[in-house]
Amino acid sequence: MKTNCFVLMAVGIMMLATGCGRAVKDDAHSHDESLQLTAYNDLFEVYAELTPPVAGDTCEVVAHFTLLENFKPMENGSVTAKIGDSEQLLDTPTRQGVYKFRLVPAAVGEACISFDIAVPGGISRVVTPVFTVCGDSHEAQNMAAELKAASANGVVFTKEMSWKVDFATDSCRREPFGQVIRAMAQVQPAQGDERVVASHGGGIVSAAIASLVEGSAVSAGQTIFTIESGAMAEGNLAVRYSEAESAYRLAKAGYERKQSLAADRIVSESELQRAKANMEQAEAVYNSLRSHFSSGRMAAKSPINGYVKQLLVRSGEFVEAGQPLAVVSQNRRLMVRADVPSRYWKLLADITTATLRVTSESHIYSFEELDCDVVSYGRSIDLSSPMVPVTFEVRNVAGLLPGSMVEMFIHTRGSRKVVTIPTTALIEEMGNWFVYVQLTPEYFEKREVTVGQNDGLRTEITSGLDGTERVVSRGAALVKITQLSGGLDAKSGHQH
């Protein structure tokens, strides 16, 4: 099986401090006596707790496997753990998301544990940070004591707890972050996304769909209206159709007759071509009327799949040829027009991305989700309003309603790299902002930060983080509640 090995991140070896949360009495070993290793690849988070390793002695490794796509436990699958020449294969977890291995490190010195996880199509490997294999138990205990870390603002939030709720962590980023322009915008239909249904002749119009209203779904080629002109002396559709049919049949018969005469050279080639042209012209008129004419009525059909955006006539009204009857919209591509203050005009040429939020929702849609393109921005302003229009074209994956208002965060190019975190990681308390920094996947430190700009999805951090940390990006409020409650209930902890 092909090995897909990439160690994207490794978080250092540390211990949970005593007094940072209620200890789980049923644990086979205390957190204070174990090394804790955290590692990531593109698919998994692995959090391993192990007894201080001594060369030649059995080392118990309790590993928690979390799927990064949803931060839920890995429920099944085989995993091979290896340290040096010692390895063990487990086909199933000891309990959901948790595998218990027994490994024997052979030599004193630096080592790491690799976990080979069976995934569809191959193996996904996660490798822990390097740690030290000691020569005896006394040395191992001293090493554990030296690695012991604590935080005055620490809180324990076990994997079993995080697996049961909407929880996730994410890495800080150091990235370019330009000016963010926040503006309200209006959703408008895109060019080509709407089509007008027009009458092909004069007469009395009637709806062909029961309870036809704005918003009714229609399909391409479906008859929306019928136009009847049987009682009209002029412009009678039935008469026009009959005349067109007779003219076509007459022209066709004349052309076929001249074809046979041309074979005997009785009719010249030019006369035959004129007869053919007359027939084709009459046929085009006849087919045009026939495609929209049935049972003495002219049909007005929808040219596209979509919904009726606007009804321009009512049943019983008289319409003329070419008169618009309705507007049909696909509502697949839309224009979003934002009006931004003119002081940002020089920045508009450097727009890199934008995010959008429907005013009635909390979800922020990214440029990629909307398949968004910058169409244009204004080069002048109206004297009555010192605002510059900026127009985007988006794919309507968010169920946007033409005419509605949305909030936009327009992101411009920047050269200065700053630390950013997901906006959802922030917790506000009395005007101050805090995040929960991951020390281990079960131990988090509450830290005050200073925020800068945000684009709806990510927020600039001007102080409090150095860009190397990992923070709680979903579920920070739950971690806060746990901290305020004074720790976890003993029954909620995991049992080794």
ABEGO torsion letter per residue (X at the ends): XBBBBBBABBBBBBBBBBGAEBBBAABABBAAABBBBBBBBAABBBBBBBBBBBBGBBBBBBBBBBBAAAGBBBABEBBBBBBEABBBBBABBABBGBBBBBBBBABBEBBBBBBBBBBBGEBBBBBBBBBBBBABAAAAAAAAAAABBBBAABBBBBAAAAAABBBBBBBBBBBBBBBBBBBBBBBBBBBGABBBBBBABBEBBBBABBGBBBGBBBBBGBBABBBBAAABABGBAAAAAAAAAAAAAAAAAAAAAAAAAAAAGABBAAAAAAAAAAAAAAAAAAAAAAAABBGGBBBBBBABBEBBABBABBBGBBBBBGBBABBBBAGABBBBBBBBBAAAAAAAAABABBBBBBAABABBBBAAAAGBBBABBBABBBAABBBBBBBBBBBBAAGBBBGBBBBBBBBBBBABBBBBBBAAABBBBGGBBBBBBBABAABBBBBBBBBBBBAGABBBBABGBAGABBBBABGAAAAAAAAAAGEBBAAABBBX
